[in-house]
Amino acid sequence: MEAYVLLPIQSSQQAEWDTFVANHPQGHLLQSWSWGELKAGPDWHPLRLALRETQTGKIVAGAQVLRRTALHVPLRLGHLAYVPKGPLLDWRTDGASLMRLFLQKLHTFMRAQGALALQIEPNLHADSVEGYVAASLLQVLGFRYIQTVQPARTILLDLKPDEETLLANMKEKWRYNVRLAARKGVEVRAAQSIEELRAWYELLQTTRERDQFGIHTFDYYRKAWEMLVPRQQARLFLAWAEHELLAGIFVSLLGHEAIYLYGASSNARRNLMPNYLLQWEAIRWARQAGADVYDFWGIPASDNADEAMAGVYRFKSGWGGNVVSFVGNYEYVYHPLLTGIAKQALG
């Protein structure tokens, strides 16, 4: 009898899966059940796979795989597979051996399912021992480094210090703006209704036009709201002044980590600095809810002032966090010709 077996997670095992993800050192929202359901649609199909000890049934490794096909093409006829912020392995023990075993079984399973290629983008810091081991091993095992899907760099804020220390660690101007917004009457509260979500989306459209970036449809954010908020995995924080909505941020919470996912702000009354108080209240909430890390979710590839998102970087860098880089995205191709055709078809 084999010591380990790779098995799909059934819908009845959702709670077990999310507990595994939330408690794992590399656990991430993008490996949660809710995120898979959020991405599910006509051309995206989530699959959760767990490597279990045969005797005990304990999950020792796992991966949520997002499988993409051309519209209405059955999975078995060919799809591209992607593991965002995974797989999840216990690198504190014999990570390399477990990775080899897990990938061997994953390759066999995905080939049988009709995968043309497999991409994995681990939630590991590039300058960590675990990250170095993973990146080296993946290349030895035939994976090649390709363009990342998730942000290659981000800023992580350590939430373990008390609030006074967090305030002290900010840049002076950031601390001043947090207090200014409160003095000027800005109030922050969590959204309670779809109507408030729709009002925030109108601000998001304004922000898109002002700052020139892409956004999802309203239905996407509504789906995120309906899936994550009731499960206590997210909140939409809104900043108001005299009954006028000025800004809002969508922040997730899973296990030890909160993530600033989406932000929007009005063109009006920006002198009230609502975005600063929003972030501070989200940080306070995350810390009180048990998170020990707040992820500002993506900064430009470099610190150059001429980067397209240099302004975003300046805002995120003022809160006292640390810049980290991830090991990146790696691909193993099963069928080179068909993979090229599929990528062209999917764009």
PEFEN-V152018 format. One record per residue. N is the residue number from 0. RES is the residue in three letters. D_CENTER is the distance of its C-alpha to the mean C-alpha in Angstrom with 1 decimal. Layout:
# PEFEN-V152018
n->{N | N}
res->{RES | RES}
d_center->{D_CENTER | D_CENTER}
This chain:
# PEFEN-V152018
n->{0 | 1 | 2 | 3 | 4 | 5 | 6 | 7 | 8 | 9 | 10 | 11 | 12 | 13 | 14 | 15 | 16 | 17 | 18 | 19 | 20 | 21 | 22 | 23 | 24 | 25 | 26 | 27 | 28 | 29 | 30 | 31 | 32 | 33 | 34 | 35 | 36 | 37 | 38 | 39 | 40 | 41 | 42 | 43 | 44 | 45 | 46 | 47 | 48 | 49 | 50 | 51 | 52 | 53 | 54 | 55 | 56 | 57 | 58 | 59 | 60 | 61 | 62 | 63 | 64 | 65 | 66 | 67 | 68 | 69 | 70 | 71 | 72 | 73 | 74 | 75 | 76 | 77 | 78 | 79 | 80 | 81 | 82 | 83 | 84 | 85 | 86 | 87 | 88 | 89 | 90 | 91 | 92 | 93 | 94 | 95 | 96 | 97 | 98 | 99 | 100 | 101 | 102 | 103 | 104 | 105 | 106 | 107 | 108 | 109 | 110 | 111 | 112 | 113 | 114 | 115 | 116 | 117 | 118 | 119 | 120 | 121 | 122 | 123 | 124 | 125 | 126 | 127 | 128 | 129 | 130 | 131 | 132 | 133 | 134 | 135 | 136 | 137 | 138 | 139 | 140 | 141 | 142 | 143 | 144 | 145 | 146 | 147 | 148 | 149 | 150 | 151 | 152 | 153 | 154 | 155 | 156 | 157 | 158 | 159 | 160 | 161 | 162 | 163 | 164 | 165 | 166 | 167 | 168 | 169 | 170 | 171 | 172 | 173 | 174 | 175 | 176 | 177 | 178 | 179 | 180 | 181 | 182 | 183 | 184 | 185 | 186 | 187 | 188 | 189 | 190 | 191 | 192 | 193 | 194 | 195 | 196 | 197 | 198 | 199 | 200 | 201 | 202 | 203 | 204 | 205 | 206 | 207 | 208 | 209 | 210 | 211 | 212 | 213 | 214 | 215 | 216 | 217 | 218 | 219 | 220 | 221 | 222 | 223 | 224 | 225 | 226 | 227 | 228 | 229 | 230 | 231 | 232 | 233 | 234 | 235 | 236 | 237 | 238 | 239 | 240 | 241 | 242 | 243 | 244 | 245 | 246 | 247 | 248 | 249 | 250 | 251 | 252 | 253 | 254 | 255 | 256 | 257 | 258 | 259 | 260 | 261 | 262 | 263 | 264 | 265 | 266 | 267 | 268 | 269 | 270 | 271 | 272 | 273 | 274 | 275 | 276 | 277 | 278 | 279 | 280 | 281 | 282 | 283 | 284 | 285 | 286 | 287 | 288 | 289 | 290 | 291 | 292 | 293 | 294 | 295 | 296 | 297 | 298 | 299 | 300 | 301 | 302 | 303 | 304 | 305 | 306 | 307 | 308 | 309 | 310 | 311 | 312 | 313 | 314 | 315 | 316 | 317 | 318 | 319 | 320 | 321 | 322 | 323 | 324 | 325 | 326 | 327 | 328 | 329 | 330 | 331 | 332 | 333 | 334 | 335 | 336 | 337 | 338 | 339 | 340 | 341 | 342 | 343 | 344 | 345 | 346}
res->{MET | GLU | ALA | TYR | VAL | LEU | LEU | PRO | ILE | GLN | SER | SER | GLN | GLN | ALA | GLU | TRP | ASP | THR | PHE | VAL | ALA | ASN | HIS | PRO | GLN | GLY | HIS | LEU | LEU | GLN | SER | TRP | SER | TRP | GLY | GLU | LEU | LYS | ALA | GLY | PRO | ASP | TRP | HIS | PRO | LEU | ARG | LEU | ALA | LEU | ARG | GLU | THR | GLN | THR | GLY | LYS | ILE | VAL | ALA | GLY | ALA | GLN | VAL | LEU | ARG | ARG | THR | ALA | LEU | HIS | VAL | PRO | LEU | ARG | LEU | GLY | HIS | LEU | ALA | TYR | VAL | PRO | LYS | GLY | PRO | LEU | LEU | ASP | TRP | ARG | THR | ASP | GLY | ALA | SER | LEU | MET | ARG | LEU | PHE | LEU | GLN | LYS | LEU | HIS | THR | PHE | MET | ARG | ALA | GLN | GLY | ALA | LEU | ALA | LEU | GLN | ILE | GLU | PRO | ASN | LEU | HIS | ALA | ASP | SER | VAL | GLU | GLY | TYR | VAL | ALA | ALA | SER | LEU | LEU | GLN | VAL | LEU | GLY | PHE | ARG | TYR | ILE | GLN | THR | VAL | GLN | PRO | ALA | ARG | THR | ILE | LEU | LEU | ASP | LEU | LYS | PRO | ASP | GLU | GLU | THR | LEU | LEU | ALA | ASN | MET | LYS | GLU | LYS | TRP | ARG | TYR | ASN | VAL | ARG | LEU | ALA | ALA | ARG | LYS | GLY | VAL | GLU | VAL | ARG | ALA | ALA | GLN | SER | ILE | GLU | GLU | LEU | ARG | ALA | TRP | TYR | GLU | LEU | LEU | GLN | THR | THR | ARG | GLU | ARG | ASP | GLN | PHE | GLY | ILE | HIS | THR | PHE | ASP | TYR | TYR | ARG | LYS | ALA | TRP | GLU | MET | LEU | VAL | PRO | ARG | GLN | GLN | ALA | ARG | LEU | PHE | LEU | ALA | TRP | ALA | GLU | HIS | GLU | LEU | LEU | ALA | GLY | ILE | PHE | VAL | SER | LEU | LEU | GLY | HIS | GLU | ALA | ILE | TYR | LEU | TYR | GLY | ALA | SER | SER | ASN | ALA | ARG | ARG | ASN | LEU | MET | PRO | ASN | TYR | LEU | LEU | GLN | TRP | GLU | ALA | ILE | ARG | TRP | ALA | ARG | GLN | ALA | GLY | ALA | ASP | VAL | TYR | ASP | PHE | TRP | GLY | ILE | PRO | ALA | SER | ASP | ASN | ALA | ASP | GLU | ALA | MET | ALA | GLY | VAL | TYR | ARG | PHE | LYS | SER | GLY | TRP | GLY | GLY | ASN | VAL | VAL | SER | PHE | VAL | GLY | ASN | TYR | GLU | TYR | VAL | TYR | HIS | PRO | LEU | LEU | THR | GLY | ILE | ALA | LYS | GLN | ALA | LEU | GLY}
d_center->{37.1 | 33.7 | 31.9 | 28.5 | 27.6 | 24.5 | 24.2 | 22.0 | 20.6 | 22.5 | 21.6 | 23.9 | 21.8 | 18.6 | 19.2 | 19.9 | 16.7 | 14.5 | 16.8 | 16.4 | 12.6 | 12.9 | 15.8 | 14.7 | 14.6 | 11.6 | 10.1 | 6.4 | 5.2 | 4.7 | 8.2 | 9.6 | 12.6 | 11.7 | 8.7 | 11.4 | 13.9 | 12.2 | 12.2 | 15.6 | 18.5 | 21.7 | 20.1 | 16.9 | 17.6 | 15.3 | 17.0 | 16.4 | 18.7 | 19.9 | 22.4 | 24.9 | 28.0 | 30.8 | 33.0 | 30.7 | 27.9 | 25.3 | 21.9 | 21.7 | 18.9 | 16.6 | 14.2 | 12.7 | 14.1 | 13.6 | 17.2 | 18.3 | 21.9 | 24.2 | 25.0 | 27.2 | 27.4 | 27.4 | 24.9 | 27.8 | 29.2 | 26.3 | 22.5 | 19.7 | 17.3 | 13.8 | 11.7 | 8.0 | 7.3 | 10.8 | 13.5 | 14.0 | 17.4 | 19.5 | 20.1 | 22.5 | 25.1 | 26.0 | 22.7 | 24.4 | 26.6 | 24.0 | 21.8 | 25.0 | 25.9 | 22.5 | 22.2 | 25.9 | 25.4 | 22.2 | 24.2 | 27.1 | 25.1 | 23.2 | 26.5 | 28.3 | 25.7 | 26.4 | 23.5 | 24.6 | 22.0 | 19.0 | 16.0 | 13.9 | 11.3 | 11.4 | 9.4 | 12.7 | 14.2 | 16.9 | 19.6 | 19.4 | 21.9 | 19.3 | 17.7 | 21.2 | 22.3 | 19.5 | 19.9 | 23.7 | 23.8 | 21.7 | 24.2 | 27.1 | 26.0 | 26.0 | 22.5 | 22.4 | 19.9 | 18.8 | 16.7 | 13.0 | 10.7 | 7.6 | 9.0 | 11.7 | 12.3 | 11.0 | 13.0 | 12.7 | 15.3 | 17.2 | 18.0 | 20.8 | 23.6 | 25.4 | 25.0 | 28.1 | 26.7 | 23.4 | 25.5 | 27.8 | 25.1 | 24.1 | 26.0 | 29.2 | 28.5 | 25.2 | 27.0 | 29.8 | 27.7 | 26.0 | 29.6 | 31.0 | 28.7 | 29.8 | 33.4 | 33.4 | 32.5 | 28.8 | 27.5 | 23.9 | 23.3 | 20.7 | 21.2 | 23.3 | 24.0 | 23.1 | 25.6 | 23.6 | 20.5 | 22.7 | 24.1 | 20.7 | 20.0 | 23.4 | 22.3 | 19.2 | 21.8 | 23.9 | 21.1 | 20.5 | 24.2 | 24.6 | 21.8 | 21.8 | 18.2 | 17.0 | 15.8 | 15.5 | 18.5 | 19.2 | 19.1 | 15.4 | 14.7 | 17.5 | 16.0 | 12.7 | 15.2 | 17.5 | 15.0 | 12.9 | 15.6 | 18.5 | 16.5 | 16.0 | 12.2 | 12.1 | 14.8 | 15.9 | 18.1 | 21.0 | 23.6 | 27.1 | 30.5 | 33.7 | 32.0 | 30.2 | 26.5 | 25.4 | 21.6 | 18.5 | 14.9 | 12.3 | 10.6 | 8.7 | 10.3 | 10.2 | 12.7 | 13.1 | 10.0 | 9.5 | 7.1 | 9.1 | 7.6 | 11.1 | 14.6 | 18.1 | 21.6 | 25.2 | 27.7 | 30.1 | 30.8 | 28.3 | 30.8 | 29.7 | 26.5 | 24.4 | 21.0 | 22.0 | 22.9 | 19.8 | 17.6 | 20.1 | 20.3 | 16.5 | 16.8 | 19.9 | 18.5 | 15.5 | 18.1 | 20.6 | 18.3 | 18.0 | 14.8 | 15.9 | 13.0 | 11.7 | 9.0 | 10.3 | 7.4 | 9.8 | 13.5 | 16.2 | 17.3 | 20.3 | 21.9 | 24.6 | 25.7 | 26.1 | 22.4 | 21.4 | 18.8 | 21.0 | 21.4 | 17.7 | 17.8 | 21.0 | 19.6 | 16.5 | 18.8 | 21.3 | 19.7 | 20.7 | 17.5 | 17.4 | 16.2 | 14.5 | 14.2 | 12.5 | 14.9 | 13.7 | 14.1 | 17.3 | 19.3 | 22.2 | 24.5 | 26.8 | 28.7 | 28.8 | 30.9 | 29.1 | 25.6 | 26.9 | 28.3 | 25.2 | 23.1 | 25.8 | 26.0 | 22.3 | 22.1}
